[in-house]
Amino acid sequence: MSENLIDAQFQKSPIPVLRAARALRSLAPGDKLRILATDPAALQDFRDFCKTTGNALVATSETKGVYSFSVKRGAL
């Protein structure tokens, strides 16, 4: 398993989720993607995205206005 990083800070919703969706397509099932975002709407966006796509939202955190999301690629 590997973990990739997308820095989507200062990009408005839904851009962070769209970038994550594109990156996840190239990952193997079980690989993780970490996304950094500053738009507070990204929290709900990633919850909804993972719920509807079969990927797992493994962890979320926020430090000084920067949200970090860890998404695990689901099975194909």
N, CA, C and O atoms as a MOPAC input file, in Angstrom:
PM7 MOZYME 1SCF
protein

 N      0.84100 1    -1.19200 1     0.00000 1
 C      0.00000 1     0.00000 1     0.00000 1
 C      0.87800 1     1.24400 1     0.00000 1
 O      1.94900 1     1.27200 1     0.60600 1
 N      0.40700 1     2.25600 1    -0.68300 1
 C      1.13200 1     3.51200 1    -0.70800 1
 C      0.15500 1     4.64300 1    -0.38700 1
 O     -1.06200 1     4.46400 1    -0.42100 1
 N      0.71600 1     5.80400 1    -0.07500 1
 C     -0.11700 1     6.98400 1     0.17200 1
 C      0.40500 1     8.11600 1    -0.68300 1
 O      1.59400 1     8.43200 1    -0.65100 1
 N     -0.47900 1     8.72500 1    -1.44600 1
 C     -0.15300 1     9.85900 1    -2.29600 1
 C     -0.73100 1    11.11800 1    -1.66600 1
 O     -1.62500 1    11.04200 1    -0.82400 1
 N     -0.22300 1    12.27400 1    -2.07300 1
 C     -0.65200 1    13.54900 1    -1.49700 1
 C     -1.12300 1    14.49300 1    -2.58500 1
 O     -0.48400 1    14.63200 1    -3.62800 1
 N     -2.26400 1    15.14600 1    -2.32300 1
 C     -2.76200 1    16.23100 1    -3.17200 1
 C     -2.88000 1    17.46100 1    -2.29300 1
 O     -3.55300 1    17.43400 1    -1.26200 1
 N     -2.23200 1    18.53100 1    -2.69800 1
 C     -2.34500 1    19.80500 1    -1.98100 1
 C     -3.37400 1    20.66300 1    -2.71800 1
 O     -3.07200 1    21.26100 1    -3.75100 1
 N     -4.58500 1    20.71400 1    -2.17800 1
 C     -5.66500 1    21.48000 1    -2.78800 1
 C     -6.02800 1    22.67700 1    -1.91700 1
 O     -7.18000 1    23.11100 1    -1.90000 1
 N     -5.05800 1    23.20200 1    -1.20400 1
 C     -5.30800 1    24.36400 1    -0.35800 1
 C     -5.66600 1    25.56000 1    -1.23200 1
 O     -5.12200 1    25.73700 1    -2.32200 1
 N     -6.58100 1    26.36900 1    -0.74000 1
 C     -7.03600 1    27.60400 1    -1.37900 1
 C     -7.82400 1    27.35300 1    -2.65800 1
 O     -8.00700 1    28.26900 1    -3.45900 1
 N     -8.29000 1    26.12900 1    -2.85900 1
 C     -9.16600 1    25.82500 1    -3.98600 1
 C    -10.56800 1    25.61200 1    -3.44400 1
 O    -10.76000 1    24.91300 1    -2.44900 1
 N    -11.53700 1    26.21300 1    -4.09900 1
 C    -12.92200 1    26.15000 1    -3.63500 1
 C    -13.57200 1    24.82000 1    -4.00300 1
 O    -13.18400 1    24.15600 1    -4.96400 1
 N    -14.55700 1    24.46200 1    -3.21800 1
 C    -15.34900 1    23.26400 1    -3.45900 1
 C    -16.01100 1    23.39100 1    -4.83600 1
 O    -16.48900 1    24.47600 1    -5.16800 1
 N    -16.05800 1    22.37600 1    -5.61500 1
 C    -15.73800 1    20.97500 1    -5.40500 1
 C    -14.36400 1    20.55500 1    -5.95000 1
 O    -14.11700 1    19.36200 1    -6.12300 1
 N    -13.48300 1    21.49800 1    -6.21800 1
 C    -12.19200 1    21.17600 1    -6.84700 1
 C    -11.38900 1    20.13500 1    -6.05700 1
 O    -10.86700 1    19.20900 1    -6.67800 1
 N    -11.25800 1    20.22900 1    -4.72100 1
 C    -10.49200 1    19.19800 1    -4.01900 1
 C    -11.03400 1    17.77800 1    -4.23900 1
 O    -10.25900 1    16.83600 1    -4.40400 1
 N    -12.35400 1    17.62900 1    -4.24000 1
 C    -12.94800 1    16.31300 1    -4.44800 1
 C    -12.73500 1    15.84700 1    -5.88500 1
 O    -12.47000 1    14.66800 1    -6.11900 1
 N    -12.84800 1    16.74700 1    -6.83500 1
 C    -12.63700 1    16.37200 1    -8.23400 1
 C    -11.19700 1    15.93100 1    -8.47000 1
 O    -10.95100 1    14.96900 1    -9.19700 1
 N    -10.24800 1    16.62900 1    -7.85800 1
 C     -8.84000 1    16.23000 1    -7.98700 1
 C     -8.60200 1    14.87200 1    -7.33500 1
 O     -7.85200 1    14.04600 1    -7.85500 1
 N     -9.24700 1    14.65100 1    -6.19400 1
 C     -9.10700 1    13.36000 1    -5.51000 1
 C     -9.70300 1    12.23800 1    -6.35600 1
 O     -9.10700 1    11.16800 1    -6.47800 1
 N    -10.86900 1    12.47700 1    -6.93400 1
 C    -11.51100 1    11.44600 1    -7.75600 1
 C    -10.61700 1    11.05100 1    -8.92900 1
 O    -10.49000 1     9.86900 1    -9.24700 1
 N    -10.01000 1    12.02400 1    -9.55700 1
 C     -9.11100 1    11.74700 1   -10.68300 1
 C     -7.90200 1    10.93000 1   -10.21200 1
 O     -7.51100 1     9.96600 1   -10.86900 1
 N     -7.31900 1    11.31200 1    -9.09200 1
 C     -6.13900 1    10.60400 1    -8.58100 1
 C     -6.48200 1     9.18700 1    -8.14000 1
 O     -5.69000 1     8.26800 1    -8.35000 1
 N     -7.64500 1     8.99600 1    -7.53300 1
 C     -8.03200 1     7.67500 1    -7.04600 1
 C     -8.20200 1     6.67900 1    -8.18800 1
 O     -7.95800 1     5.48600 1    -8.00500 1
 N     -8.61300 1     7.14300 1    -9.35000 1
 C     -8.78600 1     6.24200 1   -10.49500 1
 C     -7.48100 1     5.55200 1   -10.88400 1
 O     -7.49600 1     4.44100 1   -11.41400 1
 N     -6.35900 1     6.20700 1   -10.62300 1
 C     -5.07400 1     5.62700 1   -11.01800 1
 C     -4.43000 1     4.80300 1    -9.89900 1
 O     -3.34900 1     4.24600 1   -10.09000 1
 N     -5.07700 1     4.72000 1    -8.74500 1
 C     -4.52400 1     3.96600 1    -7.62400 1
 C     -5.09600 1     2.55400 1    -7.57200 1
 O     -6.18100 1     2.28700 1    -8.08900 1
 N     -4.35800 1     1.67300 1    -6.94700 1
 C     -4.81900 1     0.29400 1    -6.75100 1
 C     -5.73900 1     0.24200 1    -5.53100 1
 O     -5.59200 1     1.04900 1    -4.61400 1
 N     -6.68100 1    -0.69600 1    -5.51300 1
 C     -7.52700 1    -0.85400 1    -4.32500 1
 C     -6.66500 1    -1.03000 1    -3.07600 1
 O     -5.70300 1    -1.79900 1    -3.07200 1
 N     -7.02200 1    -0.31200 1    -2.02800 1
 C     -6.27500 1    -0.36700 1    -0.77400 1
 C     -5.26300 1     0.75100 1    -0.62100 1
 O     -4.83200 1     1.03800 1     0.49500 1
 N     -4.86700 1     1.39800 1    -1.73200 1
 C     -3.93800 1     2.52700 1    -1.64800 1
 C     -4.63700 1     3.71100 1    -1.00300 1
 O     -5.86000 1     3.83700 1    -1.07600 1
 N     -3.86100 1     4.57200 1    -0.37600 1
 C     -4.41900 1     5.73600 1     0.30300 1
 C     -4.00900 1     7.02200 1    -0.40500 1
 O     -2.93400 1     7.12400 1    -0.99500 1
 N     -4.90400 1     7.99100 1    -0.32300 1
 C     -4.68100 1     9.31800 1    -0.86800 1
 C     -4.92100 1    10.31100 1     0.25000 1
 O     -5.95300 1    10.25400 1     0.91900 1
 N     -3.98400 1    11.21800 1     0.45900 1
 C     -4.13800 1    12.26900 1     1.46900 1
 C     -4.35700 1    13.57900 1     0.73300 1
 O     -3.61700 1    13.90900 1    -0.19400 1
 N     -5.37900 1    14.32800 1     1.14900 1
 C     -5.73000 1    15.58000 1     0.50700 1
 C     -5.71500 1    16.68200 1     1.54600 1
 O     -6.28000 1    16.53100 1     2.62900 1
 N     -5.06700 1    17.79400 1     1.21500 1
 C     -5.07100 1    18.98200 1     2.06000 1
 C     -5.98300 1    20.01200 1     1.40800 1
 O     -5.87500 1    20.27300 1     0.20900 1
 N     -6.87600 1    20.59300 1     2.19100 1
 C     -7.81500 1    21.58600 1     1.67400 1
 C     -8.06700 1    22.65000 1     2.73600 1
 O     -7.91100 1    22.39600 1     3.93100 1
 N     -8.45700 1    23.84000 1     2.29300 1
 C     -8.76600 1    24.91900 1     3.22500 1
 C    -10.23900 1    25.32200 1     3.18600 1
 O    -10.68800 1    26.07600 1     4.04900 1
 N    -10.98800 1    24.84300 1     2.22000 1
 C    -12.41100 1    25.16600 1     2.12100 1
 C    -13.18200 1    24.28800 1     3.10900 1
 O    -13.14000 1    23.06300 1     2.99400 1
 N    -13.89100 1    24.89100 1     4.08800 1
 C    -14.63400 1    24.10300 1     5.07400 1
 C    -15.68800 1    23.18700 1     4.45100 1
 O    -16.05600 1    22.17900 1     5.05500 1
 N    -16.17400 1    23.51500 1     3.26800 1
 C    -17.17100 1    22.67800 1     2.59700 1
 C    -16.59100 1    21.32700 1     2.19300 1
 O    -17.33900 1    20.38400 1     1.93500 1
 N    -15.27400 1    21.22700 1     2.13600 1
 C    -14.63200 1    19.97400 1     1.72800 1
 C    -14.96100 1    18.83600 1     2.69000 1
 O    -15.00300 1    17.67900 1     2.27400 1
 N    -15.19000 1    19.13500 1     3.94500 1
 C    -15.50100 1    18.09000 1     4.91800 1
 C    -16.74400 1    17.31100 1     4.49700 1
 O    -16.71100 1    16.08200 1     4.43300 1
 N    -17.81900 1    18.00100 1     4.21400 1
 C    -19.05100 1    17.33000 1     3.78400 1
 C    -18.88300 1    16.74300 1     2.38600 1
 O    -19.41200 1    15.67100 1     2.09300 1
 N    -18.15200 1    17.43900 1     1.52900 1
 C    -17.91500 1    16.92800 1     0.17500 1
 C    -17.23900 1    15.55900 1     0.21000 1
 O    -17.65900 1    14.64500 1    -0.50000 1
 N    -16.20200 1    15.40900 1     1.02600 1
 C    -15.49300 1    14.13600 1     1.09200 1
 C    -16.33000 1    13.04500 1     1.75200 1
 O    -16.24300 1    11.88100 1     1.36100 1
 N    -17.13100 1    13.40100 1     2.73500 1
 C    -18.03400 1    12.41300 1     3.34600 1
 C    -19.00600 1    11.87500 1     2.29400 1
 O    -19.18800 1    10.66500 1     2.16200 1
 N    -19.62000 1    12.78600 1     1.55400 1
 C    -20.58100 1    12.38500 1     0.52400 1
 C    -19.89900 1    11.60100 1    -0.59200 1
 O    -20.42300 1    10.58500 1    -1.04900 1
 N    -18.74800 1    12.06300 1    -1.02600 1
 C    -18.00900 1    11.41200 1    -2.10000 1
 C    -17.68200 1     9.95900 1    -1.73300 1
 O    -17.91200 1     9.04800 1    -2.52800 1
 N    -17.15300 1     9.75300 1    -0.54500 1
 C    -16.77000 1     8.39900 1    -0.14000 1
 C    -17.99000 1     7.50500 1     0.03600 1
 O    -17.94900 1     6.32000 1    -0.29600 1
 N    -19.06100 1     8.06500 1     0.55100 1
 C    -20.28600 1     7.28800 1     0.74900 1
 C    -20.85600 1     6.80100 1    -0.57800 1
 O    -21.37100 1     5.68600 1    -0.65800 1
 N    -20.76900 1     7.61600 1    -1.60600 1
 C    -21.37400 1     7.25900 1    -2.88900 1
 C    -20.44400 1     6.49400 1    -3.82300 1
 O    -20.91900 1     5.89700 1    -4.78900 1
 N    -19.13300 1     6.49000 1    -3.56900 1
 C    -18.20100 1     5.85700 1    -4.49300 1
 C    -17.61700 1     4.54500 1    -3.98500 1
 O    -16.97300 1     3.82700 1    -4.75000 1
 N    -17.82600 1     4.21900 1    -2.72400 1
 C    -17.27600 1     2.98300 1    -2.19100 1
 C    -15.85100 1     3.10600 1    -1.68900 1
 O    -15.24000 1     2.11000 1    -1.30000 1
 N    -15.31500 1     4.32100 1    -1.69500 1
 C    -14.01000 1     4.56200 1    -1.08600 1
 C    -14.23400 1     4.82200 1     0.39900 1
 O    -15.34900 1     5.13500 1     0.81600 1
 N    -13.17900 1     4.69200 1     1.19700 1
 C    -13.31700 1     4.86700 1     2.64700 1
 C    -12.62300 1     6.13800 1     3.10500 1
 O    -11.45000 1     6.36000 1     2.80500 1
 N    -13.35300 1     6.96600 1     3.83200 1
 C    -12.76300 1     8.13900 1     4.46600 1
 C    -12.15600 1     7.65400 1     5.77700 1
 O    -12.86000 1     7.47700 1     6.77100 1
 N    -10.84900 1     7.44200 1     5.76900 1
 C    -10.15600 1     6.81300 1     6.88700 1
 C     -9.93800 1     7.78400 1     8.03900 1
 O    -10.08800 1     7.41300 1     9.20400 1
 N     -9.58300 1     9.03200 1     7.71600 1
 C     -9.29900 1    10.00700 1     8.77000 1
 C     -9.51200 1    11.41700 1     8.25400 1
 O     -9.31700 1    11.70000 1     7.07200 1
 N     -9.91800 1    12.30200 1     9.16400 1
 C    -10.00300 1    13.73000 1     8.87900 1
 C     -9.42800 1    14.47200 1    10.06900 1
 O     -9.54300 1    14.03200 1    11.21300 1
 N     -8.81200 1    15.59600 1     9.78100 1
 C     -8.31900 1    16.44800 1    10.85700 1
 C     -8.27000 1    17.88400 1    10.35600 1
 O     -8.35100 1    18.14100 1     9.15500 1
 N     -8.13600 1    18.80900 1    11.29100 1
 C     -8.04800 1    20.22700 1    10.94800 1
 C     -7.03600 1    20.87400 1    11.86900 1
 O     -7.10000 1    20.72000 1    13.08900 1
 N     -6.10500 1    21.59700 1    11.28200 1
 C     -5.10800 1    22.33300 1    12.04300 1
 C     -4.92300 1    23.70000 1    11.41200 1
 O     -4.51300 1    23.80800 1    10.25600 1
 N     -5.22600 1    24.74400 1    12.16900 1
 C     -5.05300 1    26.12400 1    11.70900 1
 C     -5.70300 1    26.37700 1    10.35900 1
 O     -5.12500 1    27.03500 1     9.49400 1
 N     -6.91400 1    25.84800 1    10.18600 1
 C     -7.67200 1    26.10100 1     8.96700 1
 C     -7.32800 1    25.20800 1     7.78800 1
 O     -7.87700 1    25.38300 1     6.70000 1
 N     -6.43500 1    24.26300 1     7.98500 1
 C     -6.09300 1    23.31800 1     6.91400 1
 C     -6.68500 1    21.95600 1     7.27800 1
 O     -6.35900 1    21.37400 1     8.31300 1
 N     -7.55300 1    21.46800 1     6.40800 1
 C     -8.19300 1    20.17900 1     6.60200 1
 C     -7.37200 1    19.10900 1     5.90200 1
 O     -6.88600 1    19.31100 1     4.78900 1
 N     -7.22400 1    17.97700 1     6.56200 1
 C     -6.50600 1    16.84400 1     5.99600 1
 C     -7.47300 1    15.66200 1     5.92600 1
 O     -8.13400 1    15.32600 1     6.90900 1
 N     -7.54500 1    15.04100 1     4.75300 1
 C     -8.41900 1    13.89800 1     4.53400 1
 C     -7.57800 1    12.73700 1     4.05800 1
 O     -6.71700 1    12.89500 1     3.19300 1
 N     -7.82500 1    11.58300 1     4.61800 1
 C     -7.15500 1    10.36300 1     4.16700 1
 C     -8.23800 1     9.44800 1     3.60700 1
 O     -9.14900 1     9.03200 1     4.32300 1
 N     -8.12300 1     9.14000 1     2.30800 1
 C     -9.11000 1     8.33100 1     1.61000 1
 C     -8.44500 1     7.05100 1     1.12800 1
 O     -7.39200 1     7.08400 1     0.49000 1
 N     -9.07400 1     5.92200 1     1.44000 1
 C     -8.56100 1     4.62600 1     1.01200 1
 C     -9.38200 1     4.17200 1    -0.20100 1
 O    -10.61100 1     4.12600 1    -0.16400 1
 N     -8.66400 1     3.84300 1    -1.26300 1
 C     -9.32800 1     3.40200 1    -2.50100 1
 C    -10.06400 1     2.10400 1    -2.25200 1
 O     -9.51000 1     1.14900 1    -1.70700 1
 N    -11.33400 1     2.08500 1    -2.66500 1
 C    -12.13400 1     0.89100 1    -2.50200 1
 C    -11.87700 1    -0.11800 1    -3.61600 1
 O    -11.07500 1     0.12500 1    -4.51700 1
 N    -12.56000 1    -1.23900 1    -3.54100 1
 C    -12.43600 1    -2.27400 1    -4.57100 1
 C    -13.07500 1    -1.77500 1    -5.86200 1
 O    -13.97300 1    -0.93400 1    -5.84000 1
 N    -12.61300 1    -2.29000 1    -6.95400 1
 C    -13.14800 1    -1.90300 1    -8.26600 1
 C    -14.52700 1    -2.46900 1    -8.49000 1
 O    -15.12400 1    -2.24100 1    -9.54300 1

